[in-house]
Amino acid sequence: MPVLEVAFAENRLSHLLNNQIREHLFLFANILQQENNKCNLTAIKDTEGIIYKHFVDSLLVAEQIPDGSNLIDIGCGAGFPSLPLAICRPDLKVTALDSVSKKISFINKCISMLELINVIPVCARAEAAARTHLRDSFDVAISRALAPFPILAELCIPFVRPGGTFLAMKGPEGTAELEGLHLFAKLGADIPEILTYNLHFAAQQIGRTLIITGKHGKTPENFPRKFSQISKKPLS
């Protein structure tokens, strides 16, 4: 079996594949490898690593995203998890947000070459974008290992509509980032639910944590603060 099928089968994701999606994922991997030779987009360069540590890792959260969701990926980098989700879940409307122009240019190239009609790239800082029409407008906000949870929460939760969800993708120590935090009410959010799972990669089981935070009301207008304030004194 080709590595893509093996990786998806090992991680119980085979139901997400069809012939077109296979072609799109392989093309995406090729584009990523070619563009990575020109500018540094990712430290993971081999095909197997891209499939497991980018594609599969991104898609392990797919079942937590309701059908037809309007989703924003904050700090999307080279498109993870936003592009694998958009490819494998065409029911989603995905906004890919990053402040680095070369990464948004790469995502634009992928959108064109893969003919993706469900991805909107946005080049902006999260704290600035959260004060535009994007505020309080998404069913799901997601971020993958971008920053410690208190910083992530203040940057990402303002994008979520009341009744929506923020998904923070973390490594095995993600739960520890929640210890002693009482910031949720300040942001109009609920106490998080913690989901632990594994990325199966060859003989390894790599621990992952998903912090699932619901939102019950609008985030107060004074959040998010300027990033210098957020990083200097994160909410607790």
MONORLIN-V75303 format. One record per backbone hydrogen bond with DSSP energy under -0.5 kcal/mol. CO is the residue of the C=O (numbers start at 1). NH is the residue of the N-H. Records with the same first field share a line. If there is no record, write none. Layout:
CO: NH + NH
//
This chain:
2: 6
3: 7
4: 8
5: 9
6: 10
7: 11
8: 13 + 14
9: 12
13: 16
14: 17
18: 22
19: 23
20: 24
21: 25
22: 26
23: 27
24: 28
25: 29
26: 30
27: 31
28: 32
29: 33
30: 34
31: 35
32: 36
33: 37
34: 37
35: 38 + 39
39: 41
43: 45
46: 50
47: 51
48: 52
49: 53 + 54
50: 54 + 55
51: 56
52: 57
54: 58
55: 59
56: 60
58: 61
59: 62
61: 64
62: 65
64: 66
66: 69
69: 71 + 93
70: 139 + 140
71: 95
72: 74 + 142
73: 75 + 76 + 97
76: 79 + 80
79: 83 + 84
81: 85
82: 86
83: 87
84: 88
85: 89
89: 92
92: 94
93: 71
94: 96 + 120
95: 73 + 97
96: 122
97: 75 + 76
98: 124
99: 101
100: 103 + 104
101: 105
102: 106
103: 107
104: 108
105: 109
106: 110
107: 111
108: 112
109: 113
110: 114
111: 115 + 116
118: 94
120: 96
122: 98 + 124
125: 128 + 129
126: 130
128: 131
129: 132 + 134
132: 135
134: 137
138: 161
139: 165
140: 72
141: 167
142: 74
143: 145 + 169
148: 151 + 152
149: 153
150: 154
151: 155
152: 156
153: 157
156: 159
157: 160
158: 136
159: 137 + 138
161: 164
164: 215
165: 141
166: 168 + 213
167: 143 + 169
168: 170 + 211
169: 145
170: 209
171: 174
173: 176 + 177
174: 177
175: 178
176: 179
178: 181
183: 187
184: 187 + 189
185: 188
186: 220
188: 216 + 217
193: 212
195: 210
197: 208
198: 200
199: 201 + 206
201: 204
204: 201
205: 207
206: 199
207: 172
208: 197
209: 170 + 211
210: 195 + 212
211: 168 + 213
212: 193 + 214
213: 166
214: 190
215: 163
220: 223
226: 229 + 230
227: 231
228: 232
229: 233
236: 182
//
